[in-house]
Amino acid sequence: MANATAREEWIKRRARKLWEREGLRPDQEQECWDKAVQEFEAASSEENRGPAHPDPAVGSTSDPTKLKHP
């Protein structure tokens, strides 16, 4: 549940910032919440995909002794 709580807190903070930018207009509250959810999901999706173009010289290991060299 910690991840769900962190997700909701991030969304609450982001939605509030967006809503403040809109002048705290009641008609924008739901739209700002929805935008914050979209931003969170997009960021989470990017994290799960990893780098768009991984460096082939690095390989898939974090062990610096196993780096691929040309």
PDB file of N, CA, C and O in Angstrom:
ATOM      1  N   MET A   1       0.802  -1.206   0.000  1.00  0.00           N
ATOM      2  CA  MET A   1       0.000   0.000   0.000  1.00  0.00           C
ATOM      3  C   MET A   1       0.849   1.277   0.000  1.00  0.00           C
ATOM      4  O   MET A   1       0.349   2.350  -0.336  1.00  0.00           O
ATOM      5  N   ALA A   2       2.109   1.167   0.369  1.00  0.00           N
ATOM      6  CA  ALA A   2       2.966   2.353   0.405  1.00  0.00           C
ATOM      7  C   ALA A   2       3.053   2.999  -0.972  1.00  0.00           C
ATOM      8  O   ALA A   2       3.050   4.225  -1.082  1.00  0.00           O
ATOM      9  N   ASN A   3       3.130   2.189  -2.020  1.00  0.00           N
ATOM     10  CA  ASN A   3       3.216   2.748  -3.368  1.00  0.00           C
ATOM     11  C   ASN A   3       1.935   3.476  -3.755  1.00  0.00           C
ATOM     12  O   ASN A   3       1.983   4.524  -4.399  1.00  0.00           O
ATOM     13  N   ALA A   4       0.788   2.920  -3.363  1.00  0.00           N
ATOM     14  CA  ALA A   4      -0.482   3.573  -3.670  1.00  0.00           C
ATOM     15  C   ALA A   4      -0.584   4.901  -2.932  1.00  0.00           C
ATOM     16  O   ALA A   4      -1.090   5.882  -3.478  1.00  0.00           O
ATOM     17  N   THR A   5      -0.104   4.932  -1.695  1.00  0.00           N
ATOM     18  CA  THR A   5      -0.133   6.167  -0.921  1.00  0.00           C
ATOM     19  C   THR A   5       0.800   7.202  -1.529  1.00  0.00           C
ATOM     20  O   THR A   5       0.433   8.371  -1.644  1.00  0.00           O
ATOM     21  N   ALA A   6       1.999   6.791  -1.919  1.00  0.00           N
ATOM     22  CA  ALA A   6       2.951   7.713  -2.544  1.00  0.00           C
ATOM     23  C   ALA A   6       2.385   8.244  -3.858  1.00  0.00           C
ATOM     24  O   ALA A   6       2.533   9.425  -4.172  1.00  0.00           O
ATOM     25  N   ARG A   7       1.739   7.370  -4.621  1.00  0.00           N
ATOM     26  CA  ARG A   7       1.126   7.775  -5.892  1.00  0.00           C
ATOM     27  C   ARG A   7       0.068   8.845  -5.649  1.00  0.00           C
ATOM     28  O   ARG A   7       0.054   9.882  -6.311  1.00  0.00           O
ATOM     29  N   GLU A   8      -0.812   8.581  -4.696  1.00  0.00           N
ATOM     30  CA  GLU A   8      -1.890   9.523  -4.427  1.00  0.00           C
ATOM     31  C   GLU A   8      -1.356  10.858  -3.907  1.00  0.00           C
ATOM     32  O   GLU A   8      -1.864  11.915  -4.283  1.00  0.00           O
ATOM     33  N   GLU A   9      -0.347  10.818  -3.056  1.00  0.00           N
ATOM     34  CA  GLU A   9       0.240  12.060  -2.539  1.00  0.00           C
ATOM     35  C   GLU A   9       0.876  12.875  -3.663  1.00  0.00           C
ATOM     36  O   GLU A   9       0.727  14.096  -3.709  1.00  0.00           O
ATOM     37  N   TRP A  10       1.591  12.194  -4.577  1.00  0.00           N
ATOM     38  CA  TRP A  10       2.209  12.898  -5.705  1.00  0.00           C
ATOM     39  C   TRP A  10       1.133  13.562  -6.556  1.00  0.00           C
ATOM     40  O   TRP A  10       1.255  14.722  -6.949  1.00  0.00           O
ATOM     41  N   ILE A  11       0.079  12.802  -6.829  1.00  0.00           N
ATOM     42  CA  ILE A  11      -1.010  13.324  -7.664  1.00  0.00           C
ATOM     43  C   ILE A  11      -1.693  14.503  -6.972  1.00  0.00           C
ATOM     44  O   ILE A  11      -1.998  15.507  -7.617  1.00  0.00           O
ATOM     45  N   LYS A  12      -1.935  14.389  -5.667  1.00  0.00           N
ATOM     46  CA  LYS A  12      -2.558  15.497  -4.928  1.00  0.00           C
ATOM     47  C   LYS A  12      -1.727  16.769  -5.023  1.00  0.00           C
ATOM     48  O   LYS A  12      -2.253  17.848  -5.294  1.00  0.00           O
ATOM     49  N   ARG A  13      -0.413  16.631  -4.795  1.00  0.00           N
ATOM     50  CA  ARG A  13       0.460  17.810  -4.848  1.00  0.00           C
ATOM     51  C   ARG A  13       0.493  18.415  -6.247  1.00  0.00           C
ATOM     52  O   ARG A  13       0.410  19.632  -6.411  1.00  0.00           O
ATOM     53  N   ARG A  14       0.615  17.552  -7.253  1.00  0.00           N
ATOM     54  CA  ARG A  14       0.693  18.048  -8.634  1.00  0.00           C
ATOM     55  C   ARG A  14      -0.626  18.692  -9.058  1.00  0.00           C
ATOM     56  O   ARG A  14      -0.632  19.751  -9.685  1.00  0.00           O
ATOM     57  N   ALA A  15      -1.737  18.050  -8.716  1.00  0.00           N
ATOM     58  CA  ALA A  15      -3.043  18.599  -9.072  1.00  0.00           C
ATOM     59  C   ALA A  15      -3.248  19.961  -8.417  1.00  0.00           C
ATOM     60  O   ALA A  15      -3.793  20.879  -9.030  1.00  0.00           O
ATOM     61  N   ARG A  16      -2.810  20.085  -7.177  1.00  0.00           N
ATOM     62  CA  ARG A  16      -2.942  21.369  -6.473  1.00  0.00           C
ATOM     63  C   ARG A  16      -2.133  22.459  -7.175  1.00  0.00           C
ATOM     64  O   ARG A  16      -2.609  23.582  -7.340  1.00  0.00           O
ATOM     65  N   LYS A  17      -0.904  22.123  -7.589  1.00  0.00           N
ATOM     66  CA  LYS A  17      -0.081  23.106  -8.303  1.00  0.00           C
ATOM     67  C   LYS A  17      -0.749  23.530  -9.609  1.00  0.00           C
ATOM     68  O   LYS A  17      -0.799  24.715  -9.939  1.00  0.00           O
ATOM     69  N   LEU A  18      -1.257  22.553 -10.338  1.00  0.00           N
ATOM     70  CA  LEU A  18      -1.929  22.866 -11.599  1.00  0.00           C
ATOM     71  C   LEU A  18      -3.161  23.735 -11.352  1.00  0.00           C
ATOM     72  O   LEU A  18      -3.415  24.692 -12.083  1.00  0.00           O
ATOM     73  N   TRP A  19      -3.915  23.392 -10.323  1.00  0.00           N
ATOM     74  CA  TRP A  19      -5.138  24.120  -9.999  1.00  0.00           C
ATOM     75  C   TRP A  19      -4.816  25.547  -9.578  1.00  0.00           C
ATOM     76  O   TRP A  19      -5.522  26.481  -9.959  1.00  0.00           O
ATOM     77  N   GLU A  20      -3.750  25.724  -8.790  1.00  0.00           N
ATOM     78  CA  GLU A  20      -3.334  27.075  -8.397  1.00  0.00           C
ATOM     79  C   GLU A  20      -2.975  27.903  -9.624  1.00  0.00           C
ATOM     80  O   GLU A  20      -3.291  29.090  -9.706  1.00  0.00           O
ATOM     81  N   ARG A  21      -2.309  27.254 -10.578  1.00  0.00           N
ATOM     82  CA  ARG A  21      -1.957  27.944 -11.824  1.00  0.00           C
ATOM     83  C   ARG A  21      -3.195  28.407 -12.582  1.00  0.00           C
ATOM     84  O   ARG A  21      -3.169  29.418 -13.283  1.00  0.00           O
ATOM     85  N   GLU A  22      -4.272  27.655 -12.431  1.00  0.00           N
ATOM     86  CA  GLU A  22      -5.532  28.001 -13.098  1.00  0.00           C
ATOM     87  C   GLU A  22      -6.348  29.009 -12.291  1.00  0.00           C
ATOM     88  O   GLU A  22      -7.472  29.342 -12.667  1.00  0.00           O
ATOM     89  N   GLY A  23      -5.791  29.491 -11.192  1.00  0.00           N
ATOM     90  CA  GLY A  23      -6.487  30.493 -10.392  1.00  0.00           C
ATOM     91  C   GLY A  23      -7.476  29.913  -9.398  1.00  0.00           C
ATOM     92  O   GLY A  23      -8.384  30.615  -8.954  1.00  0.00           O
ATOM     93  N   LEU A  24      -7.318  28.640  -9.040  1.00  0.00           N
ATOM     94  CA  LEU A  24      -8.187  27.957  -8.076  1.00  0.00           C
ATOM     95  C   LEU A  24      -9.654  27.986  -8.505  1.00  0.00           C
ATOM     96  O   LEU A  24     -10.555  28.037  -7.668  1.00  0.00           O
ATOM     97  N   ARG A  25      -9.875  27.955  -9.788  1.00  0.00           N
ATOM     98  CA  ARG A  25     -11.243  27.978 -10.313  1.00  0.00           C
ATOM     99  C   ARG A  25     -11.897  26.613 -10.093  1.00  0.00           C
ATOM    100  O   ARG A  25     -11.337  25.591 -10.487  1.00  0.00           O
ATOM    101  N   PRO A  26     -13.075  26.589  -9.469  1.00  0.00           N
ATOM    102  CA  PRO A  26     -13.747  25.319  -9.195  1.00  0.00           C
ATOM    103  C   PRO A  26     -14.008  24.478 -10.445  1.00  0.00           C
ATOM    104  O   PRO A  26     -14.004  23.248 -10.381  1.00  0.00           O
ATOM    105  N   ASP A  27     -14.234  25.136 -11.572  1.00  0.00           N
ATOM    106  CA  ASP A  27     -14.514  24.391 -12.796  1.00  0.00           C
ATOM    107  C   ASP A  27     -13.273  23.700 -13.359  1.00  0.00           C
ATOM    108  O   ASP A  27     -13.390  22.898 -14.286  1.00  0.00           O
ATOM    109  N   GLN A  28     -12.093  23.992 -12.821  1.00  0.00           N
ATOM    110  CA  GLN A  28     -10.849  23.385 -13.302  1.00  0.00           C
ATOM    111  C   GLN A  28     -10.315  22.286 -12.378  1.00  0.00           C
ATOM    112  O   GLN A  28      -9.330  21.626 -12.707  1.00  0.00           O
ATOM    113  N   GLU A  29     -10.955  22.091 -11.232  1.00  0.00           N
ATOM    114  CA  GLU A  29     -10.446  21.157 -10.232  1.00  0.00           C
ATOM    115  C   GLU A  29     -10.307  19.735 -10.784  1.00  0.00           C
ATOM    116  O   GLU A  29      -9.244  19.129 -10.654  1.00  0.00           O
ATOM    117  N   GLN A  30     -11.352  19.202 -11.388  1.00  0.00           N
ATOM    118  CA  GLN A  30     -11.303  17.831 -11.905  1.00  0.00           C
ATOM    119  C   GLN A  30     -10.335  17.714 -13.071  1.00  0.00           C
ATOM    120  O   GLN A  30      -9.621  16.718 -13.188  1.00  0.00           O
ATOM    121  N   GLU A  31     -10.304  18.714 -13.926  1.00  0.00           N
ATOM    122  CA  GLU A  31      -9.388  18.695 -15.067  1.00  0.00           C
ATOM    123  C   GLU A  31      -7.930  18.655 -14.594  1.00  0.00           C
ATOM    124  O   GLU A  31      -7.103  17.946 -15.167  1.00  0.00           O
ATOM    125  N   CYS A  32      -7.629  19.419 -13.552  1.00  0.00           N
ATOM    126  CA  CYS A  32      -6.262  19.431 -13.009  1.00  0.00           C
ATOM    127  C   CYS A  32      -5.918  18.086 -12.382  1.00  0.00           C
ATOM    128  O   CYS A  32      -4.791  17.609 -12.515  1.00  0.00           O
ATOM    129  N   TRP A  33      -6.881  17.473 -11.700  1.00  0.00           N
ATOM    130  CA  TRP A  33      -6.651  16.148 -11.113  1.00  0.00           C
ATOM    131  C   TRP A  33      -6.366  15.136 -12.227  1.00  0.00           C
ATOM    132  O   TRP A  33      -5.414  14.361 -12.140  1.00  0.00           O
ATOM    133  N   ASP A  34      -7.185  15.151 -13.258  1.00  0.00           N
ATOM    134  CA  ASP A  34      -7.003  14.215 -14.369  1.00  0.00           C
ATOM    135  C   ASP A  34      -5.648  14.408 -15.048  1.00  0.00           C
ATOM    136  O   ASP A  34      -4.992  13.433 -15.415  1.00  0.00           O
ATOM    137  N   LYS A  35      -5.234  15.647 -15.212  1.00  0.00           N
ATOM    138  CA  LYS A  35      -3.929  15.929 -15.831  1.00  0.00           C
ATOM    139  C   LYS A  35      -2.801  15.407 -14.950  1.00  0.00           C
ATOM    140  O   LYS A  35      -1.827  14.855 -15.462  1.00  0.00           O
ATOM    141  N   ALA A  36      -2.915  15.572 -13.645  1.00  0.00           N
ATOM    142  CA  ALA A  36      -1.893  15.068 -12.726  1.00  0.00           C
ATOM    143  C   ALA A  36      -1.806  13.545 -12.803  1.00  0.00           C
ATOM    144  O   ALA A  36      -0.709  12.989 -12.773  1.00  0.00           O
ATOM    145  N   VAL A  37      -2.940  12.872 -12.902  1.00  0.00           N
ATOM    146  CA  VAL A  37      -2.949  11.409 -13.038  1.00  0.00           C
ATOM    147  C   VAL A  37      -2.249  11.011 -14.332  1.00  0.00           C
ATOM    148  O   VAL A  37      -1.435  10.087 -14.337  1.00  0.00           O
ATOM    149  N   GLN A  38      -2.559  11.699 -15.424  1.00  0.00           N
ATOM    150  CA  GLN A  38      -1.921  11.400 -16.707  1.00  0.00           C
ATOM    151  C   GLN A  38      -0.415  11.596 -16.636  1.00  0.00           C
ATOM    152  O   GLN A  38       0.341  10.776 -17.156  1.00  0.00           O
ATOM    153  N   GLU A  39       0.027  12.673 -15.999  1.00  0.00           N
ATOM    154  CA  GLU A  39       1.460  12.934 -15.870  1.00  0.00           C
ATOM    155  C   GLU A  39       2.141  11.842 -15.053  1.00  0.00           C
ATOM    156  O   GLU A  39       3.234  11.394 -15.399  1.00  0.00           O
ATOM    157  N   PHE A  40       1.496  11.417 -13.971  1.00  0.00           N
ATOM    158  CA  PHE A  40       2.074  10.366 -13.129  1.00  0.00           C
ATOM    159  C   PHE A  40       2.196   9.068 -13.920  1.00  0.00           C
ATOM    160  O   PHE A  40       3.241   8.416 -13.895  1.00  0.00           O
ATOM    161  N   GLU A  41       1.137   8.697 -14.616  1.00  0.00           N
ATOM    162  CA  GLU A  41       1.152   7.448 -15.376  1.00  0.00           C
ATOM    163  C   GLU A  41       2.169   7.493 -16.507  1.00  0.00           C
ATOM    164  O   GLU A  41       2.827   6.491 -16.784  1.00  0.00           O
ATOM    165  N   ALA A  42       2.306   8.630 -17.156  1.00  0.00           N
ATOM    166  CA  ALA A  42       3.295   8.762 -18.231  1.00  0.00           C
ATOM    167  C   ALA A  42       4.706   8.615 -17.672  1.00  0.00           C
ATOM    168  O   ALA A  42       5.543   7.935 -18.266  1.00  0.00           O
ATOM    169  N   ALA A  43       4.971   9.244 -16.540  1.00  0.00           N
ATOM    170  CA  ALA A  43       6.299   9.152 -15.925  1.00  0.00           C
ATOM    171  C   ALA A  43       6.578   7.725 -15.473  1.00  0.00           C
ATOM    172  O   ALA A  43       7.694   7.232 -15.635  1.00  0.00           O
ATOM    173  N   SER A  44       5.575   7.058 -14.908  1.00  0.00           N
ATOM    174  CA  SER A  44       5.748   5.674 -14.465  1.00  0.00           C
ATOM    175  C   SER A  44       6.013   4.757 -15.644  1.00  0.00           C
ATOM    176  O   SER A  44       6.835   3.844 -15.557  1.00  0.00           O
ATOM    177  N   SER A  45       5.322   4.996 -16.739  1.00  0.00           N
ATOM    178  CA  SER A  45       5.504   4.186 -17.940  1.00  0.00           C
ATOM    179  C   SER A  45       6.910   4.347 -18.496  1.00  0.00           C
ATOM    180  O   SER A  45       7.527   3.365 -18.910  1.00  0.00           O
ATOM    181  N   GLU A  46       7.426   5.572 -18.511  1.00  0.00           N
ATOM    182  CA  GLU A  46       8.782   5.832 -19.007  1.00  0.00           C
ATOM    183  C   GLU A  46       9.824   5.150 -18.135  1.00  0.00           C
ATOM    184  O   GLU A  46      10.808   4.619 -18.650  1.00  0.00           O
ATOM    185  N   GLU A  47       9.620   5.157 -16.818  1.00  0.00           N
ATOM    186  CA  GLU A  47      10.566   4.510 -15.904  1.00  0.00           C
ATOM    187  C   GLU A  47      10.618   3.012 -16.156  1.00  0.00           C
ATOM    188  O   GLU A  47      11.692   2.412 -16.096  1.00  0.00           O
ATOM    189  N   ASN A  48       9.483   2.406 -16.436  1.00  0.00           N
ATOM    190  CA  ASN A  48       9.425   0.961 -16.650  1.00  0.00           C
ATOM    191  C   ASN A  48      10.044   0.545 -17.976  1.00  0.00           C
ATOM    192  O   ASN A  48      10.512  -0.585 -18.117  1.00  0.00           O
ATOM    193  N   ARG A  49      10.049   1.456 -18.954  1.00  0.00           N
ATOM    194  CA  ARG A  49      10.609   1.131 -20.267  1.00  0.00           C
ATOM    195  C   ARG A  49      12.122   1.199 -20.278  1.00  0.00           C
ATOM    196  O   ARG A  49      12.767   0.485 -21.046  1.00  0.00           O
ATOM    197  N   GLY A  50      12.689   2.028 -19.454  1.00  0.00           N
ATOM    198  CA  GLY A  50      14.137   2.211 -19.470  1.00  0.00           C
ATOM    199  C   GLY A  50      14.514   3.212 -20.535  1.00  0.00           C
ATOM    200  O   GLY A  50      13.641   3.862 -21.112  1.00  0.00           O
ATOM    201  N   PRO A  51      15.808   3.349 -20.808  1.00  0.00           N
ATOM    202  CA  PRO A  51      16.253   4.339 -21.792  1.00  0.00           C
ATOM    203  C   PRO A  51      15.758   4.002 -23.193  1.00  0.00           C
ATOM    204  O   PRO A  51      15.663   2.833 -23.567  1.00  0.00           O
ATOM    205  N   ALA A  52      15.447   5.030 -23.952  1.00  0.00           N
ATOM    206  CA  ALA A  52      14.948   4.827 -25.310  1.00  0.00           C
ATOM    207  C   ALA A  52      16.006   4.201 -26.206  1.00  0.00           C
ATOM    208  O   ALA A  52      15.688   3.359 -27.046  1.00  0.00           O
ATOM    209  N   HIS A  53      17.251   4.603 -26.036  1.00  0.00           N
ATOM    210  CA  HIS A  53      18.348   4.084 -26.847  1.00  0.00           C
ATOM    211  C   HIS A  53      19.500   3.695 -25.927  1.00  0.00           C
ATOM    212  O   HIS A  53      20.414   4.491 -25.713  1.00  0.00           O
ATOM    213  N   PRO A  54      19.466   2.480 -25.382  1.00  0.00           N
ATOM    214  CA  PRO A  54      20.548   2.098 -24.475  1.00  0.00           C
ATOM    215  C   PRO A  54      21.892   2.097 -25.186  1.00  0.00           C
ATOM    216  O   PRO A  54      21.977   1.789 -26.375  1.00  0.00           O
ATOM    217  N   ASP A  55      22.916   2.434 -24.466  1.00  0.00           N
ATOM    218  CA  ASP A  55      24.270   2.482 -25.009  1.00  0.00           C
ATOM    219  C   ASP A  55      24.805   1.062 -25.138  1.00  0.00           C
ATOM    220  O   ASP A  55      24.994   0.398 -24.119  1.00  0.00           O
ATOM    221  N   PRO A  56      25.056   0.567 -26.352  1.00  0.00           N
ATOM    222  CA  PRO A  56      25.526  -0.809 -26.526  1.00  0.00           C
ATOM    223  C   PRO A  56      26.905  -1.040 -25.917  1.00  0.00           C
ATOM    224  O   PRO A  56      27.265  -2.184 -25.639  1.00  0.00           O
ATOM    225  N   ALA A  57      27.677   0.010 -25.706  1.00  0.00           N
ATOM    226  CA  ALA A  57      28.999  -0.153 -25.107  1.00  0.00           C
ATOM    227  C   ALA A  57      28.897  -0.504 -23.631  1.00  0.00           C
ATOM    228  O   ALA A  57      29.837  -1.045 -23.049  1.00  0.00           O
ATOM    229  N   VAL A  58      27.757  -0.196 -23.027  1.00  0.00           N
ATOM    230  CA  VAL A  58      27.590  -0.455 -21.607  1.00  0.00           C
ATOM    231  C   VAL A  58      27.084  -1.863 -21.362  1.00  0.00           C
ATOM    232  O   VAL A  58      27.450  -2.471 -20.356  1.00  0.00           O
ATOM    233  N   GLY A  59      26.276  -2.391 -22.224  1.00  0.00           N
ATOM    234  CA  GLY A  59      25.720  -3.723 -22.018  1.00  0.00           C
ATOM    235  C   GLY A  59      24.620  -3.686 -20.968  1.00  0.00           C
ATOM    236  O   GLY A  59      24.113  -2.617 -20.628  1.00  0.00           O
ATOM    237  N   SER A  60      24.257  -4.844 -20.461  1.00  0.00           N
ATOM    238  CA  SER A  60      23.152  -4.904 -19.508  1.00  0.00           C
ATOM    239  C   SER A  60      23.633  -5.142 -18.086  1.00  0.00           C
ATOM    240  O   SER A  60      22.830  -5.501 -17.224  1.00  0.00           O
ATOM    241  N   THR A  61      24.887  -4.958 -17.824  1.00  0.00           N
ATOM    242  CA  THR A  61      25.409  -5.206 -16.491  1.00  0.00           C
ATOM    243  C   THR A  61      25.834  -3.908 -15.824  1.00  0.00           C
ATOM    244  O   THR A  61      26.204  -2.944 -16.494  1.00  0.00           O
ATOM    245  N   SER A  62      25.779  -3.894 -14.519  1.00  0.00           N
ATOM    246  CA  SER A  62      26.264  -2.722 -13.798  1.00  0.00           C
ATOM    247  C   SER A  62      27.690  -2.948 -13.315  1.00  0.00           C
ATOM    248  O   SER A  62      28.255  -2.087 -12.640  1.00  0.00           O
ATOM    249  N   ASP A  63      28.275  -4.083 -13.647  1.00  0.00           N
ATOM    250  CA  ASP A  63      29.652  -4.404 -13.260  1.00  0.00           C
ATOM    251  C   ASP A  63      30.601  -3.735 -14.251  1.00  0.00           C
ATOM    252  O   ASP A  63      30.637  -4.136 -15.414  1.00  0.00           O
ATOM    253  N   PRO A  64      31.372  -2.726 -13.831  1.00  0.00           N
ATOM    254  CA  PRO A  64      32.234  -2.000 -14.765  1.00  0.00           C
ATOM    255  C   PRO A  64      33.332  -2.860 -15.380  1.00  0.00           C
ATOM    256  O   PRO A  64      33.910  -2.472 -16.395  1.00  0.00           O
ATOM    257  N   THR A  65      33.632  -4.003 -14.798  1.00  0.00           N
ATOM    258  CA  THR A  65      34.665  -4.871 -15.372  1.00  0.00           C
ATOM    259  C   THR A  65      34.144  -5.650 -16.562  1.00  0.00           C
ATOM    260  O   THR A  65      34.923  -6.276 -17.280  1.00  0.00           O
ATOM    261  N   LYS A  66      32.840  -5.623 -16.784  1.00  0.00           N
ATOM    262  CA  LYS A  66      32.249  -6.396 -17.879  1.00  0.00           C
ATOM    263  C   LYS A  66      31.741  -5.507 -19.000  1.00  0.00           C
ATOM    264  O   LYS A  66      30.916  -5.940 -19.804  1.00  0.00           O
ATOM    265  N   LEU A  67      32.214  -4.276 -19.067  1.00  0.00           N
ATOM    266  CA  LEU A  67      31.808  -3.378 -20.138  1.00  0.00           C
ATOM    267  C   LEU A  67      32.319  -3.885 -21.475  1.00  0.00           C
ATOM    268  O   LEU A  67      33.416  -4.435 -21.573  1.00  0.00           O
ATOM    269  N   LYS A  68      31.504  -3.691 -22.498  1.00  0.00           N
ATOM    270  CA  LYS A  68      31.903  -4.079 -23.852  1.00  0.00           C
ATOM    271  C   LYS A  68      32.715  -2.947 -24.461  1.00  0.00           C
ATOM    272  O   LYS A  68      32.305  -1.788 -24.403  1.00  0.00           O
ATOM    273  N   HIS A  69      33.819  -3.262 -25.023  1.00  0.00           N
ATOM    274  CA  HIS A  69      34.651  -2.256 -25.685  1.00  0.00           C
ATOM    275  C   HIS A  69      34.825  -2.641 -27.144  1.00  0.00           C
ATOM    276  O   HIS A  69      34.949  -3.823 -27.465  1.00  0.00           O
ATOM    277  N   PRO A  70      34.836  -1.649 -28.033  1.00  0.00           N
ATOM    278  CA  PRO A  70      34.979  -1.945 -29.468  1.00  0.00           C
ATOM    279  C   PRO A  70      36.336  -2.514 -29.808  1.00  0.00           C
ATOM    280  O   PRO A  70      36.607  -2.812 -30.972  1.00  0.00           O
TER     281      PRO A  70
END
